[in-house]
């Protein structure tokens, strides 16, 4: 078997070397020139995401923790899962008032935390890298400090969106942030809460993830 494998690979390499393929430079002109007025980006993002049941809440840099707490209390959430090692997590710990949902630190391994995460967590909060006007999508960059499950498991996903971190296209996101120089295990583009119509073509929300996506626009 090793000899046959070596023979096959040698033939493939010989064919490749005998008939090199010419590469044609990619033309990204269409994406590079696709632009919206900065004042229009957020309204376009909101319009596209609200069409698929995303909800938006306005806040400022000074009051967003209080805004998040008030919203979740009104929504009946009992617990909020957060990443304590992130800047947003530090703000929540410092400014969370009594009387709202209980803060739950995501600082354990999945094996230790799995049962509680799936049975006792109502909401999770994450930061974002921004949003894309072309597709109406949030950009999440999961890390060891802020794992992907924060945005996938809780019934309510709260996402913090800086109003000055808005992009025209996915191409602009990748080039301006130099994604070619290094990427995480996965990057997420999220446009709305989880939904599926697999069963009898009836649209259902929250089957494979959060039932609600709340975007807190921090101005």
N, CA, C and O of each residue as an XYZ file, in Angstrom:
876
protein
N       0.820     -1.222      0.000
C       0.000      0.000      0.000
C       0.852      1.271      0.000
O       0.559      2.181     -0.775
N       1.917      1.380      0.851
C       2.743      2.602      0.828
C       3.370      2.833     -0.528
O       3.474      3.975     -0.977
N       3.807      1.721     -1.215
C       4.423      1.877     -2.534
C       3.410      2.390     -3.554
O       3.731      3.266     -4.357
N       2.196      1.853     -3.529
C       1.149      2.302     -4.459
C       0.816      3.762     -4.216
O       0.626      4.531     -5.158
N       0.745      4.141     -2.939
C       0.448      5.540     -2.609
C       1.540      6.465     -3.122
O       1.254      7.521     -3.685
N       2.778      6.068     -2.928
C       3.893      6.897     -3.396
C       3.877      7.029     -4.902
O       4.180      8.095     -5.438
N       3.527      5.956     -5.589
C       3.468      5.995     -7.056
C       2.401      6.960     -7.546
O       2.629      7.743     -8.468
N       1.226      6.892     -6.912
C       0.116      7.774     -7.303
C       0.479      9.235     -7.063
O       0.234     10.086     -7.919
N       1.060      9.527     -5.907
C       1.430     10.907     -5.592
C       2.513     11.416     -6.527
O       2.497     12.581     -6.925
N       3.447     10.557     -6.877
C       4.512     10.963     -7.799
C       3.942     11.312     -9.168
O       4.378     12.274     -9.800
N       2.965     10.530     -9.627
C       2.327     10.828    -10.913
C       1.562     12.152    -10.870
O       1.586     12.931    -11.823
N       0.897     12.385     -9.766
C       0.153     13.642     -9.634
C       1.107     14.839     -9.649
O       0.839     15.847    -10.303
N       2.218     14.719     -8.925
C       3.188     15.822     -8.900
C       3.802     16.045    -10.276
O       4.017     17.182    -10.696
N       4.083     14.944    -10.972
C       4.664     15.069    -12.306
C       3.697     15.763    -13.260
O       4.106     16.604    -14.061
N       2.423     15.413    -13.173
C       1.432     16.067    -14.022
C       1.281     17.532    -13.693
O       1.123     18.365    -14.585
N       1.330     17.852    -12.401
C       1.233     19.258    -11.991
C       2.410     20.064    -12.520
O       2.237     21.181    -13.007
N       3.612     19.492    -12.423
C       4.802     20.223    -12.868
C       4.857     20.356    -14.388
O       5.386     21.336    -14.913
N       4.309     19.368    -15.090
C       4.331     19.408    -16.560
C       3.298     20.375    -17.116
O       3.476     20.919    -18.206
N       2.240     20.587    -16.385
C       1.170     21.472    -16.859
C       0.808     22.480    -15.767
O      -0.265     22.380    -15.173
N       1.679     23.440    -15.495
C       1.394     24.430    -14.444
C       0.154     25.248    -14.773
O      -0.115     25.572    -15.930
N      -0.583     25.568    -13.736
C      -1.812     26.352    -13.904
C      -1.503     27.821    -13.689
O      -0.891     28.209    -12.693
N      -1.937     28.626    -14.640
C      -1.734     30.062    -14.501
C      -2.771     30.628    -13.536
O      -3.967     30.370    -13.671
N      -2.307     31.389    -12.580
C      -3.232     32.023    -11.639
C      -3.555     33.435    -12.111
O      -2.674     34.196    -12.513
N      -4.819     33.757    -12.050
C      -5.279     35.089    -12.461
C      -5.546     35.916    -11.210
O      -6.294     35.474    -10.338
N      -4.962     37.092    -11.096
C      -5.206     37.925     -9.902
C      -6.697     38.203     -9.714
O      -7.409     38.496    -10.675
N      -7.153     38.110     -8.483
C      -8.563     38.381     -8.196
C      -8.837     39.872     -8.319
O      -8.006     40.709     -7.967
N     -10.024     40.181     -8.828
C     -10.431     41.576     -8.998
C     -11.512     41.896     -7.960
O     -12.645     41.425     -8.062
N     -11.143     42.701     -6.967
C     -12.076     43.053     -5.902
C     -12.653     44.463     -6.080
O     -13.120     45.077     -5.121
N     -12.615     44.960     -7.307
C     -13.064     46.330     -7.553
C     -14.505     46.549     -7.116
O     -14.825     47.566     -6.502
N     -15.373     45.593     -7.432
C     -16.796     45.740     -7.103
C     -16.981     45.877     -5.597
O     -17.745     46.724     -5.134
N     -16.282     45.045     -4.837
C     -16.408     45.105     -3.384
C     -15.741     46.349     -2.815
O     -16.258     46.965     -1.883
N     -14.600     46.715     -3.371
C     -13.885     47.891     -2.870
C     -14.696     49.162     -3.085
O     -14.652     50.077     -2.262
N     -15.429     49.222     -4.181
C     -16.188     50.439     -4.513
C     -17.606     50.437     -3.958
O     -18.338     51.412     -4.128
N     -18.001     49.352     -3.295
C     -19.356     49.265     -2.751
C     -19.391     49.994     -1.418
O     -18.890     49.486     -0.415
N     -19.975     51.174     -1.404
C     -19.936     52.015     -0.208
C     -21.301     52.634      0.069
O     -22.103     52.861     -0.837
N     -21.536     52.897      1.345
C     -22.704     53.661      1.772
C     -22.214     54.884      2.536
O     -21.124     54.885      3.108
N     -23.029     55.909      2.534
C     -22.709     57.072      3.353
C     -22.660     56.624      4.809
O     -23.533     55.879      5.254
N     -21.644     57.069      5.562
C     -21.539     56.646      6.963
C     -22.819     56.851      7.763
O     -23.122     56.063      8.659
N     -23.564     57.892      7.450
C     -24.804     58.158      8.181
C     -25.895     57.140      7.859
O     -26.862     57.015      8.610
N     -25.752     56.415      6.754
C     -26.773     55.460      6.328
C     -26.490     54.036      6.806
O     -27.386     53.192      6.798
N     -25.252     53.762      7.222
C     -24.874     52.379      7.519
C     -25.733     51.764      8.620
O     -26.268     50.668      8.454
N     -25.866     52.472      9.748
C     -26.587     51.893     10.873
C     -28.051     51.668     10.530
O     -28.611     50.628     10.877
N     -28.676     52.618      9.860
C     -30.091     52.448      9.511
C     -30.290     51.266      8.575
O     -31.280     50.543      8.684
N     -29.352     51.068      7.655
C     -29.444     49.923      6.749
C     -29.274     48.610      7.527
O     -30.017     47.652      7.311
N     -28.298     48.580      8.424
C     -28.075     47.385      9.236
C     -29.321     47.070     10.065
O     -29.755     45.919     10.117
N     -29.893     48.074     10.706
C     -31.089     47.859     11.516
C     -32.248     47.354     10.662
O     -32.947     46.417     11.048
N     -32.446     47.966      9.519
C     -33.566     47.578      8.658
C     -33.444     46.116      8.225
O     -34.428     45.376      8.253
N     -32.252     45.703      7.830
C     -32.062     44.338      7.355
C     -32.173     43.325      8.491
O     -32.742     42.249      8.310
N     -31.634     43.662      9.657
C     -31.650     42.711     10.765
C     -33.018     42.644     11.433
O     -33.433     41.575     11.881
N     -33.721     43.767     11.506
C     -35.075     43.744     12.066
C     -36.021     42.931     11.200
O     -37.007     42.389     11.699
N     -35.732     42.841      9.906
C     -36.569     42.044      9.001
C     -36.521     40.558      9.346
O     -37.416     39.803      8.967
N     -35.470     40.131     10.072
C     -35.376     38.730     10.485
C     -35.443     38.623     12.014
O     -34.835     37.736     12.615
N     -36.197     39.550     12.632
C     -36.563     39.496     14.055
C     -35.447     39.873     15.029
O     -35.542     39.542     16.211
N     -34.401     40.548     14.577
C     -33.423     41.091     15.512
C     -34.011     42.323     16.182
O     -34.749     43.081     15.552
N     -33.687     42.528     17.460
C     -34.172     43.682     18.209
C     -33.006     44.619     18.534
O     -31.890     44.168     18.793
N     -33.277     45.925     18.517
C     -32.238     46.918     18.771
C     -32.591     47.768     19.989
O     -33.748     48.126     20.205
N     -31.569     48.078     20.773
C     -31.708     48.926     21.946
C     -30.596     49.966     21.889
O     -29.447     49.626     21.609
N     -30.921     51.220     22.149
C     -29.919     52.290     22.127
C     -29.344     52.511     23.516
O     -30.046     52.409     24.522
N     -28.041     52.819     23.551
C     -27.362     53.103     24.811
C     -26.186     54.025     24.539
O     -25.862     54.315     23.387
N     -25.559     54.477     25.600
C     -24.349     55.287     25.473
C     -23.206     54.549     26.153
O     -23.424     53.551     26.841
N     -22.002     55.036     25.961
C     -20.840     54.427     26.605
C     -20.977     54.465     28.123
O     -20.503     53.564     28.815
N     -21.618     55.495     28.634
C     -21.751     55.645     30.078
C     -22.808     54.728     30.689
O     -22.643     54.260     31.816
N     -23.900     54.467     29.950
C     -25.024     53.784     30.604
C     -25.364     52.399     30.064
O     -26.369     51.825     30.483
N     -24.570     51.837     29.153
C     -24.998     50.578     28.545
C     -25.165     49.434     29.561
O     -26.076     48.625     29.379
N     -24.345     49.316     30.618
C     -24.623     48.235     31.580
C     -26.011     48.357     32.215
O     -26.710     47.358     32.380
N     -26.407     49.581     32.569
C     -27.728     49.797     33.157
C     -28.831     49.525     32.145
O     -29.885     48.997     32.500
N     -28.593     49.882     30.883
C     -29.581     49.629     29.824
C     -29.774     48.131     29.633
O     -30.905     47.658     29.521
N     -28.681     47.386     29.596
C     -28.761     45.930     29.449
C     -29.511     45.314     30.622
O     -30.366     44.449     30.434
N     -29.192     45.759     31.829
C     -29.837     45.204     33.017
C     -31.338     45.481     33.003
O     -32.140     44.596     33.302
N     -31.713     46.707     32.657
C     -33.135     47.059     32.629
C     -33.877     46.250     31.568
O     -34.996     45.795     31.802
N     -33.257     46.071     30.407
C     -33.908     45.310     29.340
C     -34.128     43.862     29.766
O     -35.222     43.322     29.599
N     -33.086     43.231     30.319
C     -33.204     41.824     30.702
C     -34.185     41.635     31.848
O     -34.897     40.631     31.896
N     -34.230     42.579     32.762
C     -35.201     42.499     33.849
C     -36.623     42.557     33.298
O     -37.494     41.802     33.731
N     -36.850     43.449     32.351
C     -38.162     43.562     31.714
C     -38.511     42.299     30.938
O     -39.674     41.902     30.866
N     -37.481     41.666     30.353
C     -37.704     40.454     29.564
C     -37.904     39.220     30.430
O     -38.249     38.156     29.916
N     -37.695     39.345     31.726
C     -37.900     38.219     32.628
C     -36.711     37.282     32.744
O     -36.850     36.164     33.241
N     -35.545     37.724     32.292
C     -34.358     36.880     32.390
C     -33.889     36.803     33.836
O     -33.851     37.814     34.537
N     -33.539     35.625     34.272
C     -33.078     35.418     35.649
C     -31.562     35.425     35.760
O     -31.018     35.769     36.809
N     -30.877     35.047     34.683
C     -29.422     34.933     34.706
C     -28.821     35.503     33.428
O     -29.423     35.438     32.357
N     -27.615     36.068     33.563
C     -26.875     36.585     32.412
C     -25.465     36.011     32.458
O     -24.721     36.249     33.410
N     -25.103     35.259     31.435
C     -23.773     34.677     31.320
C     -22.854     35.676     30.623
O     -23.229     36.254     29.603
N     -21.659     35.882     31.162
C     -20.748     36.881     30.595
C     -19.311     36.408     30.733
O     -19.012     35.476     31.479
N     -18.428     37.074     29.995
C     -17.005     36.738     30.011
C     -16.273     37.730     30.910
O     -16.087     38.879     30.507
N     -15.854     37.336     32.100
C     -15.270     38.284     33.057
C     -13.921     38.854     32.630
O     -13.515     39.907     33.122
N     -13.213     38.170     31.714
C     -11.872     38.627     31.322
C     -11.894     39.676     30.219
O     -10.837     40.155     29.808
N     -13.082     40.043     29.730
C     -13.182     41.043     28.670
C     -13.473     42.418     29.266
O     -13.937     42.506     30.403
N     -13.209     43.495     28.518
C     -13.560     44.832     29.006
C     -15.043     44.966     29.335
O     -15.404     45.588     30.334
N     -15.898     44.388     28.502
C     -17.341     44.461     28.775
C     -17.683     43.713     30.055
O     -18.510     44.176     30.840
N     -17.062     42.576     30.271
C     -17.310     41.816     31.488
C     -16.885     42.564     32.737
O     -17.567     42.513     33.761
N     -15.757     43.259     32.652
C     -15.296     44.056     33.799
C     -16.279     45.177     34.115
O     -16.534     45.470     35.283
N     -16.831     45.805     33.081
C     -17.829     46.863     33.309
C     -19.068     46.311     33.983
O     -19.610     46.936     34.895
N     -19.524     45.140     33.541
C     -20.718     44.545     34.140
C     -20.494     44.243     35.616
O     -21.345     44.539     36.454
N     -19.346     43.653     35.928
C     -19.061     43.333     37.328
C     -19.020     44.577     38.196
O     -19.479     44.558     39.338
N     -18.467     45.664     37.653
C     -18.293     46.882     38.446
C     -19.589     47.657     38.625
O     -19.762     48.349     39.628
N     -20.516     47.549     37.649
C     -21.668     48.455     37.643
C     -23.018     47.756     37.768
O     -24.054     48.420     37.782
N     -23.024     46.420     37.860
C     -24.306     45.700     37.933
C     -24.977     45.977     39.277
O     -24.368     45.822     40.336
N     -26.210     46.380     39.215
C     -26.949     46.733     40.437
C     -27.731     45.537     40.967
O     -27.979     44.574     40.241
N     -28.111     45.606     42.218
C     -28.934     44.555     42.804
C     -30.357     44.638     42.250
O     -30.841     45.707     41.879
N     -30.998     43.492     42.209
C     -32.399     43.471     41.796
C     -32.636     43.048     40.369
O     -33.784     42.874     39.961
N     -31.557     42.874     39.583
C     -31.727     42.449     38.201
C     -31.367     40.985     38.050
O     -31.268     40.287     39.059
N     -31.168     40.485     36.841
C     -30.733     39.105     36.653
C     -29.397     38.849     37.361
O     -28.583     39.759     37.515
N     -29.188     37.627     37.780
C     -27.928     37.258     38.410
C     -26.834     37.144     37.347
O     -27.052     36.548     36.292
N     -25.663     37.712     37.624
C     -24.525     37.566     36.729
C     -23.872     36.210     36.961
O     -23.656     35.794     38.100
N     -23.559     35.525     35.852
C     -22.897     34.217     35.925
C     -21.613     34.297     35.115
O     -21.645     34.582     33.918
N     -20.483     34.045     35.769
C     -19.185     34.121     35.107
C     -18.951     32.884     34.238
O     -19.164     31.754     34.679
N     -18.510     33.113     32.998
C     -18.094     31.992     32.144
C     -16.586     31.863     32.307
O     -15.819     32.404     31.511
N     -16.169     31.151     33.334
C     -14.751     31.014     33.643
C     -14.386     29.573     33.965
O     -13.401     29.308     34.653
N     -15.203     28.636     33.453
C     -14.934     27.217     33.652
C     -14.902     26.513     32.304
O     -15.319     27.078     31.294
N     -14.411     25.292     32.289
C     -14.402     24.509     31.059
C     -15.828     24.097     30.704
O     -16.718     24.103     31.555
N     -16.029     23.744     29.456
C     -17.354     23.327     29.005
C     -17.823     22.095     29.770
O     -18.992     22.002     30.143
N     -16.925     21.161     30.003
C     -17.310     19.938     30.712
C     -17.820     20.242     32.124
O     -18.753     19.597     32.603
N     -17.212     21.217     32.781
C     -17.635     21.576     34.134
C     -18.946     22.348     34.143
O     -19.704     22.287     35.111
N     -19.210     23.075     33.059
C     -20.270     24.076     33.059
C     -21.459     23.708     32.174
O     -22.470     24.410     32.164
N     -21.337     22.602     31.427
C     -22.317     22.291     30.382
C     -23.742     22.174     30.903
O     -24.653     22.769     30.328
N     -23.952     21.437     31.956
C     -25.319     21.230     32.448
C     -25.955     22.546     32.877
O     -27.103     22.828     32.531
N     -25.210     23.350     33.630
C     -25.754     24.640     34.063
C     -26.026     25.551     32.874
O     -27.034     26.258     32.849
N     -25.124     25.537     31.881
C     -25.290     26.410     30.726
C     -26.566     26.106     29.958
O     -27.256     27.018     29.503
N     -26.876     24.829     29.814
C     -28.035     24.440     29.011
C     -29.348     24.435     29.789
O     -30.419     24.387     29.184
N     -29.284     24.484     31.112
C     -30.523     24.375     31.891
C     -30.833     25.594     32.751
O     -31.985     25.801     33.131
N     -29.809     26.414     33.069
C     -30.050     27.482     34.042
C     -29.661     28.869     33.560
O     -29.720     29.822     34.337
N     -29.268     29.008     32.306
C     -28.848     30.308     31.782
C     -29.909     30.850     30.831
O     -30.295     30.179     29.874
N     -30.377     32.063     31.098
C     -31.403     32.673     30.251
C     -30.813     33.551     29.146
O     -31.346     33.593     28.037
N     -29.720     34.247     29.444
C     -29.160     35.198     28.481
C     -27.642     35.164     28.521
O     -27.039     34.827     29.541
N     -27.037     35.517     27.399
C     -25.587     35.643     27.314
C     -25.242     36.940     26.613
O     -25.978     37.381     25.730
N     -24.133     37.559     26.994
C     -23.741     38.828     26.401
C     -22.346     38.707     25.801
O     -21.451     38.113     26.402
N     -22.170     39.272     24.616
C     -20.871     39.258     23.953
C     -20.559     40.645     23.401
O     -21.449     41.469     23.191
N     -19.289     40.870     23.177
C     -18.859     42.026     22.421
C     -18.948     41.673     20.931
O     -19.165     40.511     20.587
N     -18.785     42.649     20.057
C     -18.691     42.396     18.623
C     -17.535     43.218     18.061
O     -17.070     44.171     18.685
N     -17.081     42.829     16.872
C     -16.080     43.632     16.164
C     -16.728     44.727     15.338
O     -16.043     45.617     14.834
N     -18.045     44.666     15.196
C     -18.760     45.655     14.393
C     -19.901     45.000     13.650
O     -20.365     43.922     14.022
N     -20.355     45.665     12.588
C     -21.455     45.142     11.777
C     -21.247     45.550     10.326
O     -20.521     46.500     10.035
N     -21.896     44.817      9.411
C     -21.704     44.999      7.972
C     -22.990     45.498      7.332
O     -24.035     44.858      7.443
N     -22.912     46.648      6.661
C     -24.092     47.236      6.032
C     -24.566     46.426      4.832
O     -25.768     46.358      4.578
N     -23.659     45.818      4.096
C     -24.015     45.090      2.880
C     -24.936     43.919      3.173
O     -25.874     43.666      2.418
N     -24.682     43.204      4.258
C     -25.449     41.987      4.555
C     -26.314     42.093      5.799
O     -27.130     41.207      6.056
N     -26.152     43.164      6.584
C     -26.891     43.276      7.835
C     -26.458     42.207      8.818
O     -27.279     41.420      9.289
N     -25.158     42.175      9.132
C     -24.611     41.111      9.970
C     -23.694     41.669     11.049
O     -22.953     42.624     10.816
N     -23.751     41.068     12.226
C     -22.787     41.345     13.278
C     -21.539     40.501     13.048
O     -21.612     39.420     12.462
N     -20.392     40.999     13.511
C     -19.138     40.259     13.404
C     -18.683     39.894     14.807
O     -18.429     40.773     15.631
N     -18.579     38.606     15.079
C     -18.070     38.133     16.366
C     -16.755     37.404     16.152
O     -16.582     36.684     15.168
N     -15.836     37.597     17.080
C     -14.511     36.995     17.011
C     -14.290     36.214     18.306
O     -13.665     36.728     19.233
N     -14.797     34.973     18.383
C     -14.683     34.198     19.621
C     -13.220     34.009     20.037
O     -12.319     33.962     19.199
N     -13.014     33.904     21.333
C     -11.674     33.731     21.877
C     -11.766     32.868     23.133
O     -12.859     32.508     23.572
N     -10.613     32.541     23.704
C     -10.612     31.771     24.946
C     -11.283     32.555     26.068
O     -11.902     31.969     26.956
N     -11.159     33.895     26.026
C     -11.779     34.740     27.052
C     -13.283     34.885     26.839
O     -14.037     35.025     27.802
N     -13.722     34.853     25.580
C     -15.146     35.022     25.255
C     -15.541     33.922     24.268
O     -15.600     34.174     23.065
N     -15.811     32.710     24.754
C     -16.046     31.557     23.885
C     -17.299     31.693     23.029
O     -18.211     32.461     23.335
N     -17.311     30.929     21.958
C     -18.413     30.948     21.000
C     -19.748     30.567     21.639
O     -20.792     31.091     21.251
N     -19.722     29.659     22.615
C     -20.970     29.187     23.219
C     -21.755     30.303     23.896
O     -22.963     30.174     24.092
N     -21.091     31.393     24.256
C     -21.809     32.526     24.851
C     -22.897     33.052     23.917
O     -23.941     33.514     24.378
N     -22.660     32.984     22.621
C     -23.632     33.506     21.661
C     -24.524     32.429     21.074
O     -25.453     32.746     20.332
N     -24.270     31.162     21.383
C     -25.009     30.078     20.747
C     -26.002     29.370     21.657
O     -27.025     28.874     21.185
N     -25.714     29.315     22.958
C     -26.535     28.480     23.844
C     -27.666     29.234     24.544
O     -28.801     28.757     24.510
N     -27.418     30.390     25.178
C     -28.510     31.056     25.915
C     -29.691     31.423     25.014
O     -29.519     31.676     23.822
N     -30.886     31.447     25.596
C     -32.100     31.761     24.828
C     -32.078     33.198     24.296
O     -32.643     33.480     23.239
N     -31.426     34.099     25.030
C     -31.319     35.496     24.605
C     -29.844     35.825     24.424
O     -29.044     35.654     25.344
N     -29.489     36.297     23.234
C     -28.116     36.736     22.982
C     -28.108     38.259     22.918
O     -28.743     38.859     22.051
N     -27.379     38.877     23.849
C     -27.205     40.327     23.861
C     -25.846     40.635     23.256
O     -24.825     40.143     23.737
N     -25.824     41.443     22.210
C     -24.579     41.768     21.518
C     -24.331     43.271     21.583
O     -25.199     44.065     21.220
N     -23.149     43.655     22.044
C     -22.783     45.069     22.123
C     -22.182     45.510     20.795
O     -21.188     44.944     20.340
N     -22.785     46.521     20.176
C     -22.309     47.032     18.892
C     -21.920     48.494     19.030
O     -22.764     49.340     19.324
N     -20.655     48.790     18.822
C     -20.199     50.178     18.843
C     -20.673     50.888     17.581
O     -20.487     50.388     16.472
N     -21.278     52.039     17.753
C     -21.844     52.758     16.610
C     -20.770     53.257     15.645
O     -21.076     53.613     14.508
N     -19.512     53.284     16.095
C     -18.434     53.716     15.205
C     -17.678     52.542     14.591
O     -16.629     52.737     13.976
N     -18.196     51.327     14.749
C     -17.543     50.134     14.187
C     -18.435     49.514     13.121
O     -18.775     48.334     13.196
N     -18.808     50.308     12.137
C     -19.695     49.856     11.078
C     -18.925     49.828      9.756
O     -18.168     50.747      9.445
N     -19.132     48.769      8.994
C     -18.410     48.565      7.748
C     -19.395     48.453      6.592
O     -20.573     48.154      6.789
N     -18.895     48.698      5.388
C     -19.743     48.575      4.200
C     -19.886     47.130      3.751
O     -20.993     46.665      3.481
N     -18.748     46.408      3.669
C     -18.753     45.042      3.141
C     -17.882     44.125      3.995
O     -17.069     44.588      4.795
N     -18.064     42.823      3.815
C     -17.214     41.845      4.482
C     -15.769     41.991      4.006
O     -14.835     41.812      4.787
N     -15.586     42.314      2.737
C     -14.238     42.539      2.199
C     -13.538     43.662      2.952
O     -12.355     43.550      3.272
N     -14.250     44.735      3.235
C     -13.668     45.852      3.979
C     -13.257     45.406      5.387
O     -12.197     45.792      5.881
N     -14.094     44.599      6.023
C     -13.765     44.090      7.357
C     -12.450     43.316      7.317
O     -11.564     43.545      8.141
N     -12.326     42.408      6.364
C     -11.148     41.543      6.299
C      -9.885     42.330      5.974
O      -8.827     42.075      6.549
N      -9.992     43.281      5.061
C      -8.790     44.009      4.653
C      -8.365     45.039      5.700
O      -7.181     45.127      6.023
N      -9.295     45.809      6.230
C      -8.929     46.856      7.186
C      -8.453     46.285      8.523
O      -7.656     46.912      9.221
N      -8.944     45.094      8.877
C      -8.516     44.463     10.125
C      -7.423     43.409      9.910
O      -7.033     42.716     10.850
N      -6.931     43.293      8.674
C      -5.805     42.419      8.338
C      -6.047     40.975      8.777
O      -5.214     40.369      9.450
N      -7.205     40.437      8.381
C      -7.520     39.064      8.746
C      -6.540     38.077      8.131
O      -6.342     36.991      8.676
N      -5.927     38.426      7.016
C      -4.980     37.514      6.383
C      -3.768     37.252      7.277
O      -3.083     36.243      7.110
N      -3.503     38.147      8.216
C      -2.352     37.990      9.108
C      -2.636     37.078     10.298
O      -1.721     36.717     11.038
N      -3.893     36.710     10.479
C      -4.224     35.834     11.596
C      -5.705     35.844     11.889
O      -6.324     36.905     11.960
N      -6.279     34.654     12.061
C      -7.704     34.542     12.348
C      -7.918     33.614     13.530
O      -7.047     32.810     13.861
N      -9.087     33.723     14.171
C      -9.405     32.782     15.249
C      -9.811     31.438     14.672
O      -9.861     31.268     13.453
N     -10.102     30.479     15.548
C     -10.584     29.180     15.076
C     -11.825     29.344     14.224
O     -12.011     28.627     13.241
N     -12.674     30.287     14.601
C     -13.834     30.611     13.768
C     -14.224     32.057     14.011
O     -14.053     32.591     15.107
N     -14.746     32.673     12.978
C     -15.333     34.007     13.080
C     -16.816     33.860     12.750
O     -17.183     33.067     11.883
N     -17.667     34.618     13.438
C     -19.113     34.466     13.263
C     -19.718     35.707     12.628
O     -19.382     36.832     13.000
N     -20.603     35.503     11.676
C     -21.452     36.561     11.125
C     -22.885     36.211     11.511
O     -23.399     35.162     11.124
N     -23.525     37.092     12.272
C     -24.855     36.813     12.808
C     -25.816     37.908     12.366
O     -25.560     39.093     12.581
N     -26.919     37.508     11.748
C     -27.897     38.480     11.254
C     -29.204     38.469     12.021
O     -29.986     39.413     11.914
N     -29.459     37.422     12.793
C     -30.725     37.342     13.520
C     -30.729     36.161     14.460
O     -29.750     35.416     14.522
N     -31.819     35.975     15.197
C     -31.930     34.806     16.079
C     -31.975     33.521     15.265
O     -32.229     33.539     14.061
N     -31.726     32.407     15.942
C     -31.755     31.113     15.274
C     -33.152     30.822     14.726
O     -34.156     31.076     15.393
N     -33.204     30.288     13.507
C     -34.508     29.929     12.937
C     -34.338     28.770     11.963
O     -33.267     28.579     11.387
N     -35.410     28.000     11.788
C     -35.408     26.895     10.848
C     -36.836     26.632     10.381
O     -37.799     26.917     11.093
N     -36.957     26.089      9.184
C     -38.265     25.665      8.672
C     -38.180     24.217      8.204
O     -38.893     23.804      7.290
N     -37.298     23.455      8.843
C     -37.088     22.063      8.440
C     -38.314     21.191      8.684
O     -38.566     20.253      7.928
N     -39.073     21.490      9.729
C     -40.206     20.636     10.096
C     -41.486     21.179      9.468
O     -42.008     22.212      9.887
N     -41.979     20.474      8.465
C     -43.232     20.819      7.784
C     -43.225     22.255      7.253
O     -44.280     22.870      7.099
N     -42.028     22.784      6.976
C     -41.870     24.131      6.421
C     -42.517     25.203      7.294
O     -42.958     26.241      6.801
N     -42.567     24.938      8.582
C     -43.091     25.914      9.531
C     -41.924     26.617     10.196
O     -41.085     25.974     10.827
N     -41.866     27.943     10.059
C     -40.742     28.695     10.605
C     -40.785     28.692     12.122
O     -41.794     29.052     12.728
N     -39.679     28.282     12.730
C     -39.567     28.244     14.188
C     -38.274     28.910     14.598
O     -37.254     28.774     13.922
N     -38.315     29.634     15.709
C     -37.135     30.334     16.211
C     -36.573     29.610     17.431
O     -37.313     29.018     18.216
N     -35.252     29.670     17.574
C     -34.598     29.136     18.752
C     -34.359     27.648     18.745
O     -34.041     27.078     19.789
N     -34.499     26.994     17.602
C     -34.311     25.547     17.553
C     -32.834     25.181     17.667
O     -32.478     24.228     18.360
N     -31.986     25.930     16.995
C     -30.553     25.624     16.974
C     -29.724     26.685     17.687
O     -28.500     26.693     17.551
N     -30.342     27.564     18.430
C     -29.608     28.643     19.085
C     -30.574     29.611     19.747
O     -31.708     29.239     20.050
N     -30.138     30.863     19.978
C     -30.968     31.832     20.701
C     -32.306     32.119     20.008
O     -32.388     32.191     18.782
N     -33.347     32.281     20.828
C     -34.653     32.676     20.301
C     -34.707     34.176     20.028
O     -35.471     34.633     19.178
N     -33.881     34.944     20.763
C     -33.888     36.396     20.589
C     -32.457     36.903     20.455
O     -31.555     36.459     21.166
N     -32.269     37.839     19.533
C     -30.993     38.530     19.377
C     -31.228     40.003     19.669
O     -31.994     40.663     18.968
N     -30.574     40.519     20.699
C     -30.721     41.907     21.114
C     -29.407     42.630     20.835
O     -28.377     42.305     21.426
N     -29.444     43.602     19.941
C     -28.248     44.387     19.622
C     -28.316     45.699     20.398
O     -29.217     46.512     20.184
N     -27.365     45.896     21.292
C     -27.283     47.144     22.057
C     -26.295     48.070     21.339
O     -25.086     47.841     21.354
N     -26.830     49.108     20.718
C     -25.993     50.053     19.963
C     -25.415     51.069     20.930
O     -26.140     51.886     21.497
N     -24.110     51.013     21.112
C     -23.433     51.893     22.055
C     -22.880     53.080     21.283
O     -21.957     52.938     20.482
N     -23.454     54.255     21.533
C     -23.061     55.467     20.805
C     -22.063     56.270     21.608
O     -21.615     57.325     21.159
